[in-house]
């Protein structure tokens, strides 16, 4: 009777091995779920970045405010009737 119990226990263990350590086992599934979660996080960041770029492109195509702001900040351009003042930093005082 004890031999039969050991044989059945061996069969149960043999049947459980692929479930835990096989190609589609629990450990592999958990690892793949973690990879999917990491990829979803990366994708969400990239989608947010894409939406920001898309909004900027739409704004540059339709409105002149964004274009003027970019020209002023990046290129230092001014309007024709404006006066531009550039302030020099104060000279260091000798100790």
N, C-alpha and C positions, 0 to 999 in steps of 0.2 A: 504494500500500500504506500509506503514511504517512497519507493522507487517511482511509482505512478505520479505522485505529487511532485517530485523533482522533475520528471519528464514534462508534466504540464506547465510547471513554472518555467522551465527552459523554453517551451513553445511560446509562452506569453512574453518572455523577454525577447525572444527572436522576432516576434511580431511587433513589439514596441520599438525595436532598434530603428527601423526605417522611419517611424513616426517622429522620433526625436532627432536622429542624426542623418537621415536620408536626404535625397535631393530636394524633396518638397517638405522636409521636416519642420518642426516648430522653431528650431533655432534659426534655420535659414529664412523662414517667413518673418520672424522678428527682426532679423538683420535687414531684410528687404523693406520692411515697413519703416525702419529708421532711415534708410536711404531715401525712400519716397518722401518722408517728412522733411528731410534736409533739402531735397530738390524742390519741394513746394515752397519752402521759405525763400530759396534763391529766386525762384520764378516770381514770387510775389514782389520781391525787391525790384526785379527787372521790369515787371509790369508797371510799378509805380514810377520808375524812371522813364519808361516809354511814354506814360501818360503825361509826365511833366514836359518831356521834349515835344510831344504832340501839341500840348497847349501853347508852348512857346512858339512853335512853327505857325500855328493858327493865328496867334497874336501878331507875329511879324508880318504875316500875309495880309491881314485885314486892317490892323490899326497902325497908325503912325506914331502913337505914343511910345510903344515899346521900341520901335526903330530909333526914335529920337533919343530915348533914354540910353540905349546902347551906344549910339554915336557920341553922346555927351560923355558917358563914363569911360568908354574904352578908347575912343579916338580923340577925346578932348575938343570936340567941335563945338562951336557956338553959333547962335543965329546971327543974321546979318546986322541987326540993329542992337545987339547986346555989347556990353563992355565986359571984358574979362580981366579980373584982378587975380594976380598970383602973389601970395604972401610968402616972403622968405622966412625961414626959421630964425629966431633971435640968435644973435651972435653970442657965443659962450663968453662969460665974464671971467677974466683971469682971477685966480685965487689970491 
